[in-house]
Amino acid sequence: MAWRSQLSRNLKELRILFCQTSPSSASARSFVEQNYKDLKTLNPKFPILIPECRGIEPQIWARYDMGVERGIRLEGLTEPQILKALEDLAKAGFPYIQLS
């Protein structure tokens, strides 16, 4: 899982949106509880935003260079599937980094 330490190299910002109480956001909440500390330790200056959103569908958004953004809906995904989605978003940013 070396890609985890390269989030700040491949992305400009990560936003994780979920409802604090809805059952559809349970796996997203659990993902944040289990992974936030590790991701932040490996990428201390990288902005990982978790805004308060009541009643929202769980989503993860990645912002790349030049304002390009990609989002993935997390409803119905398990924690390992959310981790894989984040990995895919991080790796999708790799070509942008090579051009810099």
C-alpha positions as CSV (number, residue, x, y, z in Angstrom):
1,M,0.0,0.0,0.0
2,A,2.8,2.4,-0.9
3,W,0.2,4.5,-2.8
4,R,-1.1,5.8,0.6
5,S,2.1,7.8,1.2
6,Q,1.9,9.3,-2.2
7,L,-1.6,10.9,-1.9
8,S,0.0,14.4,-1.6
9,R,2.1,13.8,-4.7
10,N,-0.8,12.6,-6.8
11,L,-3.7,14.7,-5.6
12,K,-4.2,18.3,-4.5
13,E,-7.1,17.7,-2.1
14,L,-9.4,14.9,-0.9
15,R,-13.0,15.4,0.3
16,I,-14.9,12.6,2.0
17,L,-18.6,13.4,2.3
18,F,-21.0,11.3,4.4
19,C,-24.0,11.7,6.8
20,Q,-23.1,11.3,10.5
21,T,-26.2,9.3,11.2
22,S,-27.6,7.6,8.1
23,P,-27.2,3.8,7.7
24,S,-26.1,4.3,4.0
25,S,-23.0,6.2,5.3
26,A,-22.0,3.6,7.9
27,S,-19.1,2.1,5.9
28,A,-17.8,5.6,4.9
29,R,-17.8,6.6,8.6
30,S,-16.1,3.4,9.5
31,F,-13.5,3.9,6.7
32,V,-12.7,7.4,8.0
33,E,-12.4,6.1,11.6
34,Q,-10.0,3.3,10.6
35,N,-7.9,5.1,7.9
36,Y,-7.8,8.9,8.5
37,K,-5.0,8.8,11.1
38,D,-2.8,6.7,8.9
39,L,-3.4,8.7,5.8
40,K,-2.8,12.0,7.6
41,T,0.4,10.7,9.2
42,L,1.7,9.6,5.8
43,N,0.7,12.9,4.2
44,P,0.8,15.5,7.0
45,K,0.4,18.7,4.8
46,F,-2.2,17.1,2.5
47,P,-5.7,18.5,2.8
48,I,-8.2,15.7,3.7
49,L,-11.5,17.5,4.2
50,I,-14.4,15.8,5.9
51,P,-17.2,18.5,6.0
52,E,-20.3,18.0,8.1
53,C,-23.1,16.9,5.7
54,R,-26.5,15.9,7.1
55,G,-28.6,13.6,4.8
56,I,-26.0,13.4,2.0
57,E,-25.2,10.4,-0.1
58,P,-21.6,9.2,0.8
59,Q,-19.0,10.3,-1.7
60,I,-15.3,10.7,-2.1
61,W,-13.9,13.5,-4.3
62,A,-10.3,13.9,-5.5
63,R,-9.0,17.2,-6.9
64,Y,-6.0,17.1,-9.2
65,D,-3.9,19.7,-11.0
66,M,-5.6,22.4,-13.0
67,G,-8.9,21.9,-11.0
68,V,-9.7,18.5,-12.4
69,E,-12.0,16.6,-10.0
70,R,-13.3,13.0,-9.9
71,G,-15.9,11.7,-7.5
72,I,-17.1,8.3,-6.6
73,R,-20.3,7.4,-4.8
74,L,-19.7,5.2,-1.8
75,E,-23.2,4.0,-0.9
76,G,-23.3,0.2,-0.7
77,L,-19.5,-0.1,-0.8
78,T,-17.6,-1.9,2.0
79,E,-14.5,-0.5,3.7
80,P,-12.1,-2.5,1.5
81,Q,-14.0,-1.3,-1.6
82,I,-13.8,2.3,-0.4
83,L,-10.0,1.9,0.1
84,K,-9.8,0.5,-3.5
85,A,-11.8,3.4,-4.8
86,L,-9.4,5.8,-3.1
87,E,-6.4,3.9,-4.5
88,D,-7.9,4.2,-8.0
89,L,-8.4,8.0,-7.5
90,A,-4.8,8.4,-6.3
91,K,-3.4,6.4,-9.2
92,A,-5.4,8.3,-11.7
93,G,-3.6,11.4,-10.7
94,F,-0.1,10.0,-11.4
95,P,0.2,11.1,-15.1
96,Y,-0.4,14.7,-14.0
97,I,2.5,14.5,-11.6
98,Q,4.9,13.2,-14.3
99,L,4.3,16.3,-16.4
100,S,5.3,18.7,-13.7
